[in-house]
Amino acid sequence: MKIRKAVIPAAGYGTRMLPITKAQPKEMVPVVHKPVIQYVVEEAYYSNIREILIITGKHKRAIEDHFDRSEIPKKNKYINELEEILDDIDIFFVRQREQKGLGDAVKYAEAFVDGKPFALLLGDNITIPECTKTLIDSFNELGHSVIAVEKVPFEKVPYHGIIKGKEVGPRIFEIEDVVEKPEINSAPSNLAIIGRYILTPDVFDYLKDLRPGYGGEVQLTDALKKMCTTSKIYGVLFSGKRYDIGNKFEWLKANVEIALSDEILGRKFKKWLENKIKEEKLQ
């Protein structure tokens, strides 16, 4: 079954990025040439998805404006590339009425997905190469919901949703449990969920009437925890790079690494960076 629709939650406050996010959405924070959420939309597009629902909240109007037609008279290659994509996709918006957590936000997508499997891509994560393509291939092979995971250092376990699972194939884990931000000594593994999912529509059954969990919010991980007791969910170990633009260190890393690989800026930026490091060593 083809995955035709993607859901991008983008309603969070972005508190880890304050004061940068005081007056702008964290999803609009720039990484080299474009805002974070544009990378996410492009990931869906290059995975052959043509219908996207972005779930926003208060003070997120800049996201909608960004995906409008540009009125700038002199356009550059980056604006032209974006507009070519926008000509080929449909983007819809819905507002999460209260900040109740990711699980609550996903519930707003039920009518949009219309009983079909769908991609869920968090709006503040960049994956290189695009993780969604890999997940779609895995979903088509396995026939069940799939979640992208990566191995993280154990000191970072308390900042992620963590899976417990058994390896059933190369880089494939059958998930037995999911825990939101566990303590290091009680974590079932160091396999962290990285904000990319292909989910079957029955996830909405598990989200209904779900009580607030960790942090007083409705957690998607709590729904997945219930879901994996009655149906199979697989974790797919992502082999690329993932940047969590919800925190400043990862945002800085993303800017440096993506700039270094950029066809226009890369060589010049690398030379400047090498000279800067030499200067620092001499001080």
C-alpha positions as CSV (number, residue, x, y, z in Angstrom):
1,M,0.0,0.0,0.0
2,K,1.4,3.4,-1.0
3,I,1.9,6.0,1.7
4,R,0.3,9.0,0.2
5,K,-0.1,11.3,3.2
6,A,2.2,12.8,5.8
7,V,1.5,14.5,9.1
8,I,3.9,17.0,10.6
9,P,3.2,18.1,14.2
10,A,4.6,21.7,14.7
11,A,2.7,23.0,17.7
12,G,5.3,22.8,20.5
13,Y,6.6,25.9,22.3
14,G,10.3,25.3,21.6
15,T,11.3,26.1,25.2
16,R,14.8,24.6,24.8
17,M,15.5,27.2,22.1
18,L,14.5,30.3,24.0
19,P,14.9,33.2,23.6
20,I,15.3,32.4,19.8
21,T,11.8,31.0,19.8
22,K,10.2,33.8,21.8
23,A,8.6,35.4,18.8
24,Q,9.1,32.7,16.1
25,P,8.3,29.0,15.8
26,K,11.2,26.6,16.4
27,E,10.3,25.0,13.1
28,M,11.2,28.2,11.4
29,V,14.7,28.4,12.9
30,P,17.1,28.6,9.9
31,V,19.6,25.8,9.0
32,V,21.9,27.2,6.3
33,H,19.5,28.1,3.4
34,K,16.1,27.3,4.8
35,P,14.0,26.8,7.9
36,V,13.9,23.4,9.6
37,I,10.3,22.6,8.6
38,Q,11.1,23.0,4.9
39,Y,13.6,20.2,5.2
40,V,10.8,18.0,6.7
41,V,8.4,18.9,3.9
42,E,11.0,18.2,1.3
43,E,11.7,14.8,3.0
44,A,8.0,13.9,2.5
45,Y,8.0,15.2,-1.0
46,Y,11.1,13.2,-2.1
47,S,9.5,10.1,-0.5
48,N,6.7,10.5,-3.1
49,I,4.1,11.9,-0.6
50,R,2.0,14.6,-2.1
51,E,-0.5,15.5,0.7
52,I,0.8,17.0,3.9
53,L,-1.0,18.1,7.1
54,I,0.9,20.5,9.4
55,I,-0.5,20.7,12.9
56,T,0.3,24.1,14.3
57,G,-0.6,26.1,17.4
58,K,-0.6,29.7,18.7
59,H,2.1,32.0,17.3
60,K,2.8,29.6,14.4
61,R,1.4,31.7,11.5
62,A,4.9,32.1,10.1
63,I,4.8,28.5,9.0
64,E,1.7,29.0,6.9
65,D,3.2,32.1,5.4
66,H,6.4,30.3,4.5
67,F,4.5,27.8,2.3
68,D,2.5,30.5,0.5
69,R,3.5,31.7,-3.0
70,S,6.4,34.2,-2.8
71,E,5.7,37.8,-3.8
72,I,9.4,38.7,-3.9
73,P,10.1,40.1,-7.4
74,K,13.7,38.9,-7.7
75,K,13.7,35.2,-6.8
76,N,16.7,33.0,-6.3
77,K,17.3,29.3,-6.9
78,Y,16.1,28.3,-3.4
79,I,12.8,30.1,-3.7
80,N,12.3,28.6,-7.2
81,E,13.0,25.1,-5.9
82,L,10.5,25.5,-3.1
83,E,7.8,26.8,-5.4
84,E,8.4,23.9,-7.8
85,I,7.7,21.6,-4.9
86,L,4.6,23.6,-3.7
87,D,3.2,23.3,-7.3
88,D,3.2,19.6,-6.9
89,I,1.9,19.1,-3.4
90,D,-1.1,20.0,-1.2
91,I,-0.4,21.3,2.2
92,F,-3.1,21.7,4.8
93,F,-3.1,23.2,8.2
94,V,-5.0,22.5,11.5
95,R,-4.4,24.2,14.8
96,Q,-4.0,22.2,18.0
97,R,-6.3,24.1,20.3
98,E,-4.3,23.4,23.5
99,Q,-0.7,22.4,24.1
100,K,-1.5,18.9,25.4
101,G,1.4,16.9,23.9
102,L,2.4,15.0,20.8
103,G,-0.3,12.3,21.3
104,D,-3.0,14.9,21.4
105,A,-1.6,16.7,18.3
106,V,-1.6,13.5,16.3
107,K,-5.3,13.0,17.1
108,Y,-6.1,16.0,14.9
109,A,-4.9,14.1,11.9
110,E,-7.5,11.3,12.0
111,A,-9.9,12.7,9.4
112,F,-7.0,13.7,7.2
113,V,-5.5,10.2,6.9
114,D,-8.9,8.7,6.2
115,G,-8.3,5.3,7.5
116,K,-5.0,4.8,5.6
117,P,-1.4,4.3,6.8
118,F,0.5,7.5,7.0
119,A,3.9,9.0,7.6
120,L,4.4,11.0,10.8
121,L,7.4,13.4,10.7
122,L,8.3,15.7,13.7
123,G,8.7,19.2,12.4
124,D,11.9,20.0,14.3
125,N,14.1,17.0,13.1
126,I,16.2,16.8,10.0
127,T,17.4,13.4,8.7
128,I,20.1,13.0,6.1
129,P,19.5,11.1,3.9
130,E,15.7,11.2,4.1
131,C,14.7,8.6,6.7
132,T,11.1,8.4,5.4
133,K,12.0,6.6,2.2
134,T,13.7,3.8,4.3
135,L,10.6,3.5,6.5
136,I,8.2,3.3,3.6
137,D,10.3,0.4,2.2
138,S,10.3,-1.3,5.6
139,F,6.6,-0.8,6.0
140,N,5.9,-2.3,2.6
141,E,8.1,-5.3,3.4
142,L,6.8,-5.9,7.0
143,G,3.2,-4.8,6.6
144,H,3.0,-3.2,10.1
145,S,3.8,0.1,11.7
146,V,7.5,1.0,11.7
147,I,9.4,3.6,13.8
148,A,12.9,4.9,13.1
149,V,15.3,4.5,16.0
150,E,19.0,5.2,16.6
151,K,21.5,4.2,19.2
152,V,22.2,7.0,21.6
153,P,24.8,7.3,24.4
154,F,23.2,6.1,27.7
155,E,23.5,9.6,29.2
156,K,21.1,10.8,26.5
157,V,18.5,8.1,27.2
158,P,16.4,10.4,29.6
159,Y,15.8,12.8,26.7
160,H,14.1,10.3,24.3
161,G,11.4,7.8,23.9
162,I,13.2,4.4,24.2
163,I,12.1,1.1,22.8
164,K,12.5,-2.4,24.2
165,G,12.7,-5.0,21.3
166,K,14.2,-8.1,19.9
167,E,16.3,-8.0,16.7
168,V,14.4,-10.0,14.0
169,G,16.5,-9.0,11.0
170,P,19.3,-6.7,10.0
171,R,18.6,-3.4,11.7
172,I,15.0,-4.5,12.4
173,F,13.6,-4.8,15.9
174,E,10.2,-6.1,16.9
175,I,9.1,-3.7,19.6
176,E,7.9,-5.1,22.9
177,D,7.6,-1.9,24.9
178,V,8.1,1.9,24.6
179,V,9.0,4.2,27.5
180,E,9.0,8.0,27.4
181,K,12.3,9.5,28.8
182,P,13.2,6.8,31.3
183,E,15.9,7.1,33.9
184,I,19.2,5.6,32.8
185,N,19.1,2.7,35.3
186,S,15.6,1.7,34.3
187,A,15.8,2.1,30.5
188,P,15.1,-1.0,28.5
189,S,17.8,-0.1,25.9
190,N,19.5,2.8,24.3
191,L,17.5,2.6,21.1
192,A,15.8,6.0,20.9
193,I,12.8,7.0,18.7
194,I,13.9,9.8,16.3
195,G,10.7,11.4,15.2
196,R,10.0,9.4,12.0
197,Y,7.1,6.9,11.9
198,I,4.9,5.1,9.4
199,L,1.7,4.3,11.4
200,T,-1.4,2.3,10.6
201,P,-4.7,4.1,11.4
202,D,-5.5,1.9,14.4
203,V,-3.1,4.2,16.3
204,F,-6.0,6.5,16.7
205,D,-7.9,3.9,18.7
206,Y,-5.1,3.8,21.2
207,L,-4.9,7.6,21.4
208,K,-8.6,8.0,22.3
209,D,-9.2,8.7,26.0
210,L,-5.5,8.4,26.6
211,R,-4.6,10.1,29.9
212,P,-1.7,12.5,30.3
213,G,1.6,10.8,31.0
214,Y,5.2,12.0,31.3
215,G,5.3,15.8,31.8
216,G,1.5,16.0,32.2
217,E,1.1,15.6,28.4
218,V,-0.7,13.1,26.2
219,Q,2.3,11.1,25.0
220,L,2.3,9.2,21.6
221,T,4.7,6.7,23.2
222,D,1.9,5.7,25.7
223,A,-0.3,4.9,22.7
224,L,2.4,2.9,21.0
225,K,3.1,1.1,24.3
226,K,-0.5,-0.2,24.3
227,M,-0.5,-0.7,20.5
228,C,2.5,-3.1,20.6
229,T,0.7,-5.4,23.0
230,T,-2.0,-6.2,20.4
231,S,-0.3,-5.7,17.1
232,K,3.2,-5.7,15.7
233,I,5.3,-2.6,15.6
234,Y,8.9,-2.6,14.3
235,G,11.8,-0.4,15.0
236,V,14.1,0.4,12.0
237,L,17.7,1.4,12.9
238,F,18.4,4.5,11.0
239,S,22.0,4.6,9.5
240,G,22.1,8.3,8.5
241,K,22.4,11.5,10.4
242,R,19.6,13.1,12.5
243,Y,19.6,16.6,13.9
244,D,17.2,17.5,16.7
245,I,16.7,21.3,16.1
246,G,14.8,21.5,19.4
247,N,18.1,22.0,21.2
248,K,20.8,24.6,20.5
249,F,23.8,22.3,20.4
250,E,22.3,20.1,17.7
251,W,21.1,23.2,15.8
252,L,24.7,24.5,15.7
253,K,26.0,21.1,14.6
254,A,23.4,21.0,11.8
255,N,24.4,24.4,10.5
256,V,28.1,23.5,10.5
257,E,27.8,20.1,9.0
258,I,25.2,21.0,6.4
259,A,27.1,24.1,5.4
260,L,30.3,22.1,5.0
261,S,28.5,19.8,2.5
262,D,26.8,22.7,0.6
263,E,27.7,23.0,-3.0
264,I,27.8,26.8,-2.9
265,L,29.0,27.6,0.6
266,G,30.9,24.4,1.5
267,R,34.4,25.1,0.2
268,K,34.5,28.7,1.4
269,F,33.1,27.8,4.8
270,K,35.5,24.9,5.3
271,K,38.5,27.2,4.6
272,W,37.2,29.8,7.0
273,L,36.5,27.2,9.7
274,E,40.0,25.7,9.3
275,N,41.6,29.1,9.7
276,K,39.5,29.9,12.7
277,I,40.5,26.7,14.4
278,K,44.2,27.4,13.7
279,E,43.7,30.9,15.2
280,E,42.1,29.5,18.3
281,K,45.0,27.0,18.8
282,L,47.5,29.8,18.6
283,Q,45.8,31.8,21.3
